[in-house]
Amino acid sequence: MRHSILAFAVLSVIGACGSETTSTPIPTENVVRLSEQFTGDFTLVDKNGDVATDEDFEGKVMLVYFGFTHCPDICPGDINVMSAALNELGSTADKVAPVFISVDPERDTPQTLKEYFAFDERLIPLTGSAEAAKAAREAFKVYAQKEPLPDSALKYTVNHQQAFFITDRQGQPQIASMGATNPQDLAALLRREIDK
């Protein structure tokens, strides 16, 4: 699947940071600091059909990823990275809200999300109306666009940005790890935000 990567507005590459309490260094490659233009606001629906907003997770560091369940390759791998990063954090993982926001709300119903994410109950999949999903993408400045697949039973795919967003405990997006990453690096980024 092809993922379109658009440049973020008002970003700067994160430089080297101070000492860490773990042996895993803080990754800097493809990690960008986000401006206040990234609000992180959303009002969506969880896998049980209940309303979920960004304010529900205040007090925790949010790890936010945008994807969709019909994605054939990239999203499943990234979702597994999210799950493995929580494993890396051990007991500290309870200070993280790992949120998946669908870029394909038309097909990603609450029931679809419940079945797809049954493998790890810690992950919090969210969907909603087309308008609510678009508003969530705009809050994180995420690109997503349907692409027709006329010769496929799926009928379309969704090209979208590949990024892991990390917020502070107030829900304000702080950094984004762009493109593919590994669980150790993602855990190191989360740990740094947790320890602030």
Backbone as numpy.savetxt, mean C-alpha at the origin, in Angstrom:
# Nx Ny Nz CAx CAy CAz Cx Cy Cz
2.24 -8.22 -16.29 1.40 -7.03 -16.29 2.28 -5.79 -16.29
1.91 -4.82 -17.08 2.67 -3.59 -17.17 2.18 -2.61 -16.13
3.09 -2.05 -15.37 2.74 -1.04 -14.36 3.32 0.29 -14.81
2.47 1.31 -14.82 2.92 2.64 -15.18 3.40 3.37 -13.95
4.60 3.92 -14.02 5.16 4.67 -12.90 5.20 6.13 -13.29
4.48 6.97 -12.57 4.50 8.41 -12.80 5.34 9.06 -11.74
5.93 10.16 -12.09 6.76 10.88 -11.11 5.88 11.48 -10.03
6.32 11.39 -8.79 5.63 12.05 -7.69 5.98 13.53 -7.69
5.02 14.36 -7.22 5.27 15.79 -7.12 5.92 16.10 -5.78
6.85 17.05 -5.84 7.49 17.58 -4.65 8.05 16.46 -3.76
8.96 15.71 -4.31 9.59 14.62 -3.57 11.09 14.83 -3.53
11.70 14.24 -2.53 13.15 14.23 -2.49 13.62 12.87 -2.04
14.72 12.42 -2.56 15.25 11.12 -2.17 15.73 11.20 -0.74
15.40 10.18 0.04 15.80 10.16 1.44 17.28 9.86 1.54
17.95 10.64 2.34 19.37 10.42 2.55 19.61 9.43 3.68
20.85 9.18 3.94 21.21 8.24 5.00 20.77 8.78 6.35
20.30 7.87 7.19 19.82 8.28 8.51 20.79 7.85 9.59
20.44 8.18 10.81 21.31 7.87 11.95 21.34 6.40 12.27
21.82 6.10 13.45 22.01 4.71 13.84 20.68 3.99 13.96
20.71 2.69 13.65 19.53 1.85 13.75 19.76 0.79 14.81
18.67 0.34 15.41 18.78 -0.67 16.44 18.84 -2.07 15.87
18.65 -2.21 14.56 18.70 -3.53 13.93 19.89 -3.59 12.99
20.20 -4.81 12.56 21.34 -4.98 11.66 20.99 -4.66 10.22
19.70 -4.52 9.91 19.28 -4.20 8.55 19.39 -2.70 8.33
20.22 -2.28 7.38 20.34 -0.84 7.13 19.05 -0.29 6.52
18.82 0.98 6.73 17.64 1.62 6.15 17.87 1.79 4.66
17.00 1.21 3.81 17.19 1.35 2.37 16.94 2.79 1.93
17.69 3.24 0.94 17.49 4.57 0.39 17.18 4.54 -1.10
17.56 3.47 -1.77 17.32 3.39 -3.22 15.83 3.25 -3.48
15.31 4.09 -4.37 13.90 4.10 -4.75 12.96 4.42 -3.59
13.48 5.05 -2.55 12.66 5.48 -1.42 12.59 7.00 -1.46
11.38 7.54 -1.45 11.20 8.99 -1.57 10.40 9.52 -0.38
10.78 10.73 0.05 10.02 11.39 1.10 8.86 12.14 0.45
7.71 12.11 1.09 6.49 12.69 0.51 6.18 14.05 1.12
5.64 14.91 0.30 5.26 16.24 0.76 3.88 16.19 1.42
3.45 17.30 1.97 2.14 17.37 2.60 1.01 17.36 1.58
1.34 17.39 0.29 0.32 17.26 -0.75 -0.29 15.86 -0.73
0.41 14.91 -0.12 -0.11 13.55 0.05 -0.89 13.53 1.36
-2.21 13.55 1.26 -3.01 13.67 2.49 -3.28 12.32 3.14
-3.34 11.25 2.36 -3.61 9.93 2.92 -5.05 9.72 3.36
-5.95 10.61 2.96 -7.36 10.49 3.37 -8.08 9.43 2.54
-8.93 8.66 3.17 -9.81 7.75 2.42 -11.02 7.38 3.27
-12.11 7.10 2.58 -13.32 6.55 3.18 -13.75 5.41 2.27
-13.53 4.19 2.71 -13.75 3.01 1.88 -14.57 1.99 2.66
-14.56 0.75 2.16 -15.32 -0.33 2.78 -14.38 -1.51 2.98
-14.46 -2.16 4.13 -13.58 -3.29 4.38 -14.19 -4.60 3.87
-13.53 -5.71 4.12 -13.97 -7.01 3.59 -15.27 -7.49 4.21
-15.71 -6.86 5.30 -16.98 -7.20 5.94 -18.10 -6.26 5.53
-17.78 -5.30 4.65 -18.77 -4.33 4.20 -18.93 -3.14 5.11
-18.05 -3.01 6.12 -18.12 -1.89 7.04 -17.27 -0.73 6.54
-17.72 0.48 6.84 -16.97 1.68 6.44 -15.64 1.71 7.18
-14.58 2.04 6.45 -13.24 2.17 7.03 -12.62 3.45 6.51
-12.12 4.27 7.42 -11.46 5.52 7.03 -10.03 5.52 7.55
-9.24 6.42 7.03 -7.86 6.56 7.50 -7.81 6.86 9.00
-8.82 7.56 9.51 -8.84 7.92 10.93 -8.99 6.69 11.83
-9.53 5.62 11.29 -9.68 4.39 12.09 -8.34 3.81 12.50
-7.28 4.17 11.80 -5.98 3.57 12.05 -5.01 4.52 12.76
-5.51 5.67 13.21 -4.66 6.61 13.94 -4.07 5.93 15.17
-2.82 6.21 15.43 -2.11 5.56 16.52 -1.23 4.42 16.02
-1.48 3.98 14.78 -0.64 2.96 14.16 0.04 3.55 12.93
1.18 2.99 12.59 1.83 3.32 11.32 1.11 2.54 10.24
0.67 3.22 9.20 0.02 2.51 8.09 1.03 2.15 7.01
0.91 0.92 6.52 1.61 0.47 5.33 0.52 0.32 4.27
0.55 1.14 3.23 -0.54 1.19 2.25 -0.02 0.78 0.88
-0.77 -0.14 0.26 -0.43 -0.61 -1.08 -1.70 -0.59 -1.93
-1.57 -0.12 -3.16 -2.70 -0.09 -4.11 -2.51 -1.21 -5.12
-3.53 -2.03 -5.30 -3.45 -3.13 -6.26 -4.83 -3.68 -6.56
-4.89 -4.89 -7.12 -6.19 -5.50 -7.40 -6.04 -7.02 -7.47
-7.13 -7.71 -7.16 -7.06 -9.16 -7.00 -6.91 -9.91 -8.32
-7.26 -9.30 -9.44 -7.12 -9.97 -10.73 -5.75 -9.73 -11.36
-4.88 -9.07 -10.64 -3.51 -8.84 -11.11 -2.80 -10.20 -11.19
-2.18 -10.52 -12.34 -1.61 -11.85 -12.51 -0.25 -12.08 -11.86
0.51 -11.02 -11.59 1.87 -11.27 -11.12 2.38 -10.29 -10.08
2.43 -9.01 -10.39 3.07 -8.03 -9.51 2.37 -7.92 -8.16
1.06 -7.73 -8.16 0.34 -7.53 -6.90 0.45 -8.72 -5.95
0.25 -9.95 -6.43 0.40 -11.08 -5.49 1.77 -11.13 -4.84
2.81 -10.84 -5.60 4.16 -10.82 -5.02 4.31 -9.74 -3.99
3.78 -8.55 -4.28 3.89 -7.43 -3.33 3.07 -7.67 -2.07
1.91 -8.30 -2.22 1.09 -8.63 -1.06 1.84 -9.61 -0.16
2.51 -10.57 -0.77 3.32 -11.51 0.01 4.47 -10.81 0.72
5.04 -9.78 0.07 6.10 -8.99 0.70 5.55 -8.27 1.93
4.34 -7.72 1.82 3.72 -7.07 2.97 3.58 -8.05 4.13
3.07 -9.23 3.84 2.87 -10.24 4.87 4.19 -10.67 5.49
5.20 -10.87 4.65 6.51 -11.29 5.15 7.18 -10.18 5.96
6.95 -8.92 5.58 7.51 -7.80 6.35 6.92 -7.77 7.76
5.64 -8.09 7.89 5.03 -8.17 9.21 5.68 -9.28 10.03
5.97 -10.39 9.38 6.67 -11.48 10.06 8.04 -11.02 10.55
8.73 -10.23 9.72 10.05 -9.71 10.09 9.97 -8.84 11.34
8.86 -8.12 11.49 8.70 -7.21 12.63 8.40 -7.94 13.93
7.95 -9.17 13.83 7.62 -9.93 15.04 6.50 -9.27 15.83
6.67 -9.13 17.13 5.62 -8.56 17.98 5.37 -7.09 17.70
6.32 -6.43 17.05 6.15 -5.01 16.71 5.12 -4.83 15.60
4.77 -5.91 14.89 3.82 -5.82 13.78 2.46 -5.31 14.22
2.13 -5.47 15.51 0.82 -4.99 15.96 0.74 -3.47 16.02
1.84 -2.79 15.76 1.86 -1.33 15.70 1.68 -0.82 14.27
1.46 -1.77 13.34 1.31 -1.44 11.92 -0.09 -1.81 11.44
-0.70 -0.94 10.64 -1.95 -1.25 9.96 -1.61 -1.47 8.48
-1.53 -2.75 8.03 -1.17 -3.04 6.64 -2.40 -3.00 5.75
-2.55 -1.93 4.97 -3.77 -1.65 4.22 -3.54 -1.86 2.72
-4.44 -2.64 2.12 -4.47 -2.83 0.67 -5.70 -2.09 0.15
-5.51 -1.18 -0.81 -6.63 -0.44 -1.40 -6.77 -0.85 -2.86
-7.96 -1.31 -3.22 -8.19 -1.80 -4.57 -8.26 -0.67 -5.59
-7.60 -0.89 -6.73 -7.72 0.04 -7.86 -8.76 -0.49 -8.86
-9.43 -1.58 -8.46 -10.43 -2.22 -9.32 -11.68 -2.53 -8.50
-12.33 -1.48 -7.97 -13.49 -1.72 -7.09 -14.65 -2.39 -7.80
-14.69 -2.31 -9.11 -15.77 -2.95 -9.86 -15.78 -4.46 -9.64
-14.60 -5.06 -9.61 -14.51 -6.51 -9.40 -14.14 -6.88 -7.96
-13.45 -5.98 -7.29 -13.00 -6.28 -5.92 -14.08 -5.91 -4.91
-15.08 -6.77 -4.81 -16.14 -6.59 -3.82 -15.61 -7.00 -2.44
-16.31 -6.63 -1.38 -15.88 -7.08 -0.06 -15.72 -8.60 0.02
-16.64 -9.36 -0.56 -16.55 -10.81 -0.52 -15.31 -11.32 -1.26
-15.03 -10.72 -2.42 -13.83 -11.09 -3.18 -12.58 -10.85 -2.34
-12.54 -9.70 -1.67 -11.38 -9.38 -0.83 -11.27 -10.34 0.35
-12.40 -10.69 0.94 -12.38 -11.61 2.08 -11.77 -12.95 1.68
-12.16 -13.45 0.51 -11.64 -14.74 0.05 -10.16 -14.64 -0.35
-9.81 -13.57 -1.03 -8.45 -13.41 -1.54 -7.44 -13.26 -0.41
-7.82 -12.54 0.65 -6.89 -12.24 1.74 -7.05 -13.18 2.93
-7.74 -14.29 2.74 -7.95 -15.23 3.84 -6.65 -15.83 4.35
-5.59 -15.78 3.54 -4.32 -16.38 3.92 -3.62 -15.63 5.06
-3.96 -14.34 5.26 -3.32 -13.55 6.31 -4.33 -12.52 6.84
-4.90 -12.85 8.00 -5.93 -11.99 8.58 -5.40 -10.64 9.06
-4.08 -10.49 9.11 -3.51 -9.21 9.54 -3.68 -8.14 8.47
-3.74 -8.54 7.21 -3.86 -7.59 6.10 -5.28 -7.03 6.05
-5.39 -5.75 5.73 -6.67 -5.05 5.76 -7.03 -4.59 4.34
-7.78 -5.40 3.59 -8.14 -5.02 2.23 -9.36 -4.10 2.21
-9.29 -3.06 1.39 -10.37 -2.08 1.30 -10.79 -1.87 -0.15
-12.07 -1.58 -0.33 -12.62 -1.28 -1.64 -13.67 -0.19 -1.44
-14.54 0.00 -2.41 -15.57 1.03 -2.29 -16.14 1.36 -3.64
-16.86 2.45 -3.70 -17.40 2.90 -4.98 -16.26 3.39 -5.86
-16.53 3.52 -7.16 -15.51 4.03 -8.07 -15.04 5.41 -7.63
-15.98 6.23 -7.15 -15.62 7.58 -6.72 -14.75 7.56 -5.46
-15.10 6.69 -4.51 -14.33 6.61 -3.27 -12.93 6.06 -3.54
-12.84 5.08 -4.43 -11.53 4.51 -4.79 -10.67 5.55 -5.48
-11.27 6.34 -6.35 -10.53 7.41 -7.03 -10.04 8.45 -6.03
-10.88 8.81 -5.08 -10.49 9.80 -4.08 -9.32 9.29 -3.25
-9.32 7.99 -2.93 -8.21 7.42 -2.16 -6.92 7.48 -2.97
-7.01 7.16 -4.26 -5.82 7.24 -5.12 -5.29 8.66 -5.19
-6.20 9.61 -5.30 -5.78 11.01 -5.38 -5.10 11.46 -4.09
-5.54 10.93 -2.96 -4.94 11.30 -1.67 -3.50 10.81 -1.56
-3.18 9.74 -2.30 -1.82 9.22 -2.33 -1.12 9.49 -3.66
-1.83 10.20 -4.56 -1.29 10.56 -5.89 -0.86 9.31 -6.66
-1.73 8.32 -6.64 -1.46 7.05 -7.31 -2.15 7.03 -8.68
-1.39 6.63 -9.68 -1.92 6.47 -11.03 -2.53 5.08 -11.17
-3.72 5.02 -11.79 -4.33 3.74 -12.15 -5.24 3.96 -13.35
-5.15 3.07 -14.32 -5.93 3.24 -15.54 -6.31 1.88 -16.10
-7.60 1.72 -16.42 -8.05 0.49 -17.05 -7.44 0.35 -18.44
-7.12 -0.88 -18.80 -6.66 -1.18 -20.15 -7.47 -2.36 -20.68
-8.21 -2.16 -21.78 -9.04 -3.24 -22.32 -8.20 -4.45 -22.74
-8.75 -5.64 -22.53 -8.15 -6.89 -23.00 -9.21 -7.61 -23.83
-9.38 -7.19 -25.07 -10.49 -7.71 -25.88 -10.44 -9.21 -26.13
-9.27 -9.81 -26.08 -9.15 -11.24 -26.34 -9.08 -12.08 -25.07
-9.39 -11.47 -23.93 -9.30 -12.16 -22.66 -10.65 -12.24 -21.97
-10.87 -13.31 -21.22 -12.11 -13.44 -20.45 -12.19 -12.39 -19.35
-11.02 -11.85 -18.95 -11.00 -10.81 -17.92 -11.55 -9.48 -18.42
-11.51 -9.28 -19.73 -12.02 -8.08 -20.40 -11.16 -6.84 -20.21
-10.51 -6.69 -19.07 -9.62 -5.55 -18.86 -8.64 -5.87 -17.74
-7.55 -5.11 -17.73 -6.63 -5.12 -16.61 -6.52 -3.69 -16.10
-5.76 -3.46 -15.06 -5.58 -2.11 -14.53 -4.09 -1.85 -14.39
-3.58 -0.94 -15.19 -2.19 -0.52 -15.04 -2.13 0.49 -13.89
-1.18 0.29 -13.01 -1.12 1.18 -11.85 0.29 1.27 -11.31
0.47 2.27 -10.48 1.76 2.53 -9.85 2.08 1.43 -8.84
3.34 1.06 -8.78 3.79 0.05 -7.81 4.57 0.78 -6.72
3.97 0.87 -5.53 4.62 1.59 -4.43 4.05 1.14 -3.10
4.91 1.13 -2.09 4.49 0.91 -0.71 4.58 2.25 0.01
3.46 2.70 0.56 3.42 3.96 1.29 3.48 3.68 2.79
4.22 4.49 3.51 4.29 4.38 4.96 3.90 5.73 5.56
2.93 5.69 6.48 2.46 6.92 7.12 3.00 7.00 8.55
2.86 8.17 9.14 3.13 8.29 10.57 1.90 7.84 11.34
1.92 7.97 12.66 0.82 7.47 13.49 -0.44 8.32 13.37
-0.34 9.48 12.73 -1.51 10.32 12.49 -2.10 10.09 11.11
-1.52 9.16 10.35 -2.03 8.84 9.02 -1.48 9.69 7.90
-0.49 10.54 8.20 0.12 11.38 7.17 1.19 10.58 6.44
1.06 10.40 5.11 2.09 9.68 4.36 3.45 10.35 4.50
4.46 9.56 4.83 5.81 10.07 5.04 6.76 9.68 3.92
6.74 8.42 3.54 7.65 7.95 2.49 6.93 6.96 1.59
7.52 6.75 0.41 7.05 5.71 -0.49 8.26 4.94 -0.99
8.15 3.63 -0.96 9.16 2.75 -1.54 8.65 2.36 -2.92
9.30 2.87 -3.94 8.81 2.72 -5.31 9.30 1.43 -5.94
8.40 0.75 -6.64 8.79 -0.47 -7.34 8.90 -1.65 -6.39
9.57 -2.68 -6.85 9.70 -3.90 -6.06 10.64 -3.68 -4.88
10.35 -4.38 -3.79 11.23 -4.35 -2.62 11.19 -5.73 -1.97
11.93 -5.89 -0.89 11.93 -7.17 -0.19 11.43 -6.97 1.23
11.02 -8.05 1.91 10.44 -7.91 3.25 11.38 -7.28 4.26
12.67 -7.56 4.16 13.63 -7.01 5.12 13.73 -5.50 5.01
13.82 -4.99 3.77 13.90 -3.55 3.58 12.60 -2.86 4.01
11.47 -3.47 3.65 10.19 -2.87 4.03 10.04 -2.85 5.55
10.44 -3.92 6.20 10.38 -3.97 7.66 11.28 -2.91 8.29
12.46 -2.69 7.70 13.38 -1.68 8.23 12.76 -0.29 8.14
12.09 0.01 7.02 11.43 1.30 6.86 10.28 1.46 7.87
9.52 0.40 8.05 8.43 0.44 9.02 8.96 0.61 10.44
10.00 -0.12 10.77 10.58 -0.06 12.12 11.05 1.36 12.45
11.66 2.01 11.46 12.13 3.38 11.71 10.97 4.30 12.03
9.86 4.16 11.32 8.70 5.02 11.59 8.07 4.66 12.93
8.03 3.39 13.25 7.47 2.95 14.54 8.28 3.52 15.70
9.58 3.57 15.53 10.47 3.99 16.62 10.53 5.49 16.83
9.91 6.26 15.96 9.96 7.72 16.10 9.19 8.17 17.34
